[in-house]
Amino acid sequence: MASVNNSYAKYMGLKEENTRLMEESARLKNRILNSGGMKFSKSRIHYEVRTANAIKSTHSLGNNYIILNKGKTSGIYPQQGVIGPEGVVGIVSQCSDHYSKVIPLIHSQSLISCKLASNSYFGILKWEGKDDRYAILDDIPNNVGINENDSILTRGGSGAFPPNELIGFAVKSEKNESSGFQSITVRLATNFKKIDNVYVLENSNKPELDSLIMGVGK
């Protein structure tokens, strides 16, 4: 019995240490995002970073999802971006007081505006439902050269993510001569088979951005 108690105590100690490290990492992320170190100034965009844990997730469905252990009482709401230690994870879609549901990149309705790191050409990233390791970046002109392993980064236009968050890496491209655009296969940075600790991003200026976007064309 003593051995069991000691093992449990060690487990709880490691869990507490992991939580502490995550919170420390979130504070560091806050400082980076709001220091101008990611090519935008604090006066223009402010992100609050909160930690959470994935307590349930899927990776083999057509519409995968992730459940987080925090919700509205922790400041988490729909349309907030979610990233992990490796890169972008997805966007919060629903919240209760204590839990949140995330639409990950590997979901049929996930559409993320992103760009090539080498030349800033941008397009829309979507998932074809075949392999949780890969997605497709569309709308890149055929005349744009694609470098293998070029980083694919967020563009930041929706306000859910700041610019330049890592999404994945270019693997290959396929040109469509009739449309004039190519499709790039992207190896996703996040391993969706082992989602655990994540960071949820709140952009306090997002309502202002949303109002402008909704007013386009009026």
N, C-alpha and C positions, 0 to 999 in steps of 0.2 A: 504493500500500500504506500509505503514511504517513497518507493521508486516511482510509482504512478504520480504521486503528488509533486515530486521533484520535476518530473518530465512536464507536467502541466504548468508548473511555475515557470519553467524555462520557456515553454511555448508562449505563455502570456507575456513574459518579459521580451521575447523577440517580437511579438505582435505590437507591444507598446513602443518598442524601439523603431519598428517600421513606420508606425503612425507618426512618430516624432520626426523621422527623416522626411516623410512625405510633406508634413506641414512646413518643415524648414525649406524644402525644395520649392513649395508653393510661394513662400515669402521671397525666395530668390527669384522665381519666375516673375512675381509682381514687380520687383525692382528692375529687372531686365526689360519687361514690356513697357514700363513707364519712365524709363530713363533716356529714351531716344536711341537706345542701343540697337533697336530693330528698325531703324530708318523711319521712325515717325515720332513726333514730339509729344510730350506729356500734355501740352496745352490742347492738342487736337484729339487725341484718343486716350481713354483710360480703361484699362482692363483690371478687374478684380479676379484673382485666381483662388479657387476653392478646391480642396481635395475631396475625393470620393473613391469608393471601391465598387467594382462590378461584382454583384452577388449572383447574377444569372446572365447568360448570354448564349447566342446561337451563332453558327458560322456556316451551316450547310443548308439553310433554307433559301427560298427566293427572296423573302423579306425578313432578314435577320434583325435581331434587336439585342439591346443590352439594358439590364436593370441595375441602377445604382442605388446605394444604400442611403442616399440623402435626397431631400426634396425641398419644398418651399420654405420650411422652417430653417433651412441652412442657406437660403438665398439662391437656390437653384430653380430656374424657370425655363419654359420652352424657348427655343431659338438660341440658346446659349451653346457655344462651341465646346467640344470635348476633345482634349488631346491626351496622349499618354507619353511615357518616357521615350518611345520610338518615333512618334509622329501623330498626325491627325487621326482621330477615332471616329467622330461623327457629330451630330447635333441633337440636343435634347428636344424631344417631341411632346412628351407629356410629363406631368408632375402631380404627385399627391403631397401631403404634408411631409412625408418622410422617405419617399422613394421617387425615382425618376426613370423614365424610359428614353433610351437613346436610339435614334436611327443611325446606324453605322455606315461607313462608306460602302459596305457590302450589303446594300439594300436596293431594290429596284427603283425606289423613288429618290435615292440620294443623287443630288446634282450639286457639285462643288466647282466654283470658278477657281481656276488655278493657272499657273504659268510655268514656262520653262526657265530655269535659273540662268541659263547661259545667254538668253536673248530676250526674255520677257514676253515672248509671244504667248497669248493666253487662249484658253478654251474651256470646255466643260468636261469634268470628270464624271463618269458614270460606271456602274457595275453591270455586267452582262449576265450575272447569275450563275457563272460556271465554276469559278475558282476563287476562293476567298483570299488568295495571294495576289490577284491581279485585277486591275480596272482598266478602262479605256478613256483616253483623253482625246476628245474630238475637236474639230473646227480649227485645226492648225493648217495654214496654207501649205500646199505641196512644195512651194519653193523654199520653205524653211528647212535648213539642215538639222537633223536630229542626231545628237551625240549619245551613244550608248552610256547608260548610267548617269545621264544628266539629271539633276535634282528637279522634281516637280514640287512647286511651292504654292501655298495659298496666295490668292491675289488680294484678299481683304475687302472685297466690294460689298459683301453682305453684312459685314460688321460682326458676324459670329466668330470669326477668327481674325487676328491681326495679319498683316502681310508677312510672307516669308516663313510660315510654319511648314515643316516638311510633310509632304503627302507620300512621296515615293520616288522611284527612279525609272527613267525611260529604258525600255528593253528593246523594242523594235517599233517600226512604223509601217503602215500600209497606205499607199496613196490611192485616192479615188480620182481618176482623170476626169470623169464626167462632172463631179462636183467641184474639183479644184482644191479639195481639202484632204488631209491625211488623218488617220487614226493611230494614236500611239498607245502601245501596250505599256502599262505602268505597273511595276512591281511595288506593291504597297509597303510602306515602311512599318506599319503596325501589323503585328502577328495576332490575328483575331481568334486564334485558337487558345491564346493564353492571356486574355484581357484581365487585368487585376486593378492596379492603382491607376487612377486617371486624375486629370485636372479639368475643372469646369470653368469656362471663361465668361465673365459678365462684362459686356461693353456698356458703360453708362451712357455713351453717346449714340447707341444703336437706335433708339426711338427717333432721334433727329434724322439719322440716315434713312430709316425706313420711310419717314414722312416725305422725304425728297424723292425717293425711288417710286413710291406710290403715286406721286404727283407728276411723274414723267409722262408727257404726251397729253396732259390736260390743258 
